[in-house]
Amino acid sequence: MVLENKLGINNNIELHKEEERITKIKAIKLFETQELNNFEVGTFKGLAQIHKYLFEDIYEFAGEIRKENISKGNFRFASAMYLEEALQKIDTMPQKTFDEIVEKYIEMNIAHPFRGGNGRSTRIWLDYILKKEINKVIDWSKINKEDYLLAMERSPIKNTEIKILLREALTDRINDREVYMKGIDASYNYEGYNLYSSEDLNNN
């Protein structure tokens, strides 16, 4: 099934390709224009602002809480019926230390509030919290795709593994363009989007 989209595309491969191209360009602009600094830090509203910015040219649901139940593999994300309540609880979670921030990130991943594009948006949201609260960001290019996906899959039961992976990739190069660009490419690759590099799109 092809997600309903503003581009009128009814082929999944073509939609996948255009979604990567358009949203990566938007992710680059988010950094270049410093637009991210206008968004809330560590709240669902802030995450929704990021998601809307990235996906508004493609999907009507950009920035909107999903009404469907969704799953990935054998894992079912938070029920749509209780999603708003779950998001309110996440908003109140502390975010002063690295551990607190990652725990908040894990809960937001379990919530998976949007119909699509959750992982890519939430990793930008996570970095924004880390940057504002502890003056660090994650160098995603240092985190292996399979290691990350396995650690995230296990994180609702045991969060030690994902904390170790993310902690080892922390950097204080919080405004470094190269770290950001490589990070976007790595983040997209986790979800199977790897046709375009951020640098190539930025130079076009």
N, C-alpha and C positions, 0 to 999 in steps of 0.2 A: 504494500500500500504506500502510495506517495503522499507525503504531507501536503495539505493544501497550502499554496504559496502565492505570493503577489506576482511572481514572475510568469505564472501560467505554465510552469513546467510539469509534465506528467510522467517523467522518466526519472527513476531514482538515481541513476548514475549521473545524469545531467544536473539534477538538483544538488547532489553531493558536491559536484565540481563547482557549481556557481555559489553555493553556500560557503565553501571554503574561500573562494576568491573574494567575494564581497565582504564577508565578516572579518577576514584577515586584514583587508584594507582598512576597515573600521577600527580594528584592534590597534593597528599602526597609528591611526589618527588619534586614538584615545591617549596614546603616549606623546605624540608630536605636539598636540594642541594643549596638553595638560588638562583636558576635560575631566579626567578622573578625579581631579582635586575638588570638583564641584559636587561630587557624589557623597552620600553618607558613608561612614566607615563602620563596617561590622553589623549592619542591619539588613533585614530583607529588602527594605526600600532601596538601600545602596546597591544590593545585588540586582534588583529589578531594573535599576537605572543602567547598570552595566549591560544586562541582557537586552534591554530595549535598544540601547545604542548600537550594539553589535548586530542585532537581528531584525530591526524594524523595517529594513528595505525588502525583507524576504517573507516574514510571517506576521500575520495579524496578531498572533499570540505573544509577540515580543514584549517581555516585561510583565506578562499577565500570569497569575497563578493558574496552574492546570486544573481542569475539571475531570480529567480521566485518571484512572489508576494505571500506573506504568511499572514495568519490571525490566531487569537486565539479567539474562541468564536465569539462574534460579532465585535471584534476589528481587523481592518486591519492595519498591520504595514506599514512603509514607502514603497511607490511604488519602485520596482526595477529600474525603469527608472530614478528616481531622487535620488537614494540611494547614489551614489558617491558624489553628490553635498551636500546632507544632512550631510554626514560624514565629509566633509571638513569644514562645518560650525560648527559642534560639536567640531572639533579639535581646533577651535579658541575661544571657550567659556572659560571664566575665571574659575579658580579652586583654588582660594586662601582661601576661607572660606567654612565652612560646607554647607551653603545654596547654594553657587555656585557649589560645587562638586555634591550635590544631584540633582540640576537642570540639570547638564551635564549628570548625570546617567540616569535621566528620558528621556532625549532626545535620548540617546544611546539605551535605551529600546524601544522607539518608532521606531527608525531606524531598530532594530533587523537585523543586517547586514548579518547573516549567515543562512544557510539552516536549521540548528538545533544547539542546545547547547548554545543558546544566553544567557539565564538567568544565568546558572552556570558560564560561562566565565565572564560575565559582573559584577557579584557580586565580583569575585576575583579582577577584574579591579578596581571596586569602592573602595575596601579596600586598594588596592595598592596606589591609589590617596590620600585617607584619611591619610594613614600612612606617605607618603612622605610630604604632605602639612600641616597637622595639628597634626601629631603625635598621631593619634587615629585610631582604626579599629572598626568594628561593631561586637558585639558578637551575631551572627545570631541565636544562640541557645535560645536567649531570645525573639525572635520574632515569634509569632504564625503564622502558615502557612496561615490560612484563613484571618487573619488581614492584613498580608503582601500582599497577592494576590489581595484583595479588594482595598487596598490603591494604589497599582501599577496600577490597572485597572482605577482608578479615577485620577491618577496623571497627565495625559495630560491636564485635565480640571482644577483640583485643587490639588496643591502639598503639602498642609499643613499637611494632614494626614500622608503621607509617611515620611515627614520630622520629624514629632513628633515621629513616630515609630522608625526610625533610630537613631534619637538623643538620645532617652531614652536607646538605646542599645549600645551606644558608650563606648569604654573602652580604657585605655591607655596601656593595656597589648598587645602591638603591635607585640611582638616577642614570645608570649606565644603559645606553641605547643598545649595545650589543647583547647584554644580559637579557634585556626585555625582548628583543627580536628573536633571539635563539629560544627564549622561554616560550614565546607564542608558538613557534614552530614545533617545539617538543610537546606542548600542551595539545595542539591540534593532532599531532601524530598519535597520542594516546587514544584518540577517538577514531583513528583511521583516515585522517585528513592530511595528506602529505604530497599533494600535487604541486603546490606552489610554496616557494620560500618567501618569508617576509621581506627579505632584502630585494628579491627580484620584483615583487609587487610594489615596493616602495620606490624602486628606480624607474618604474614604467610611468 
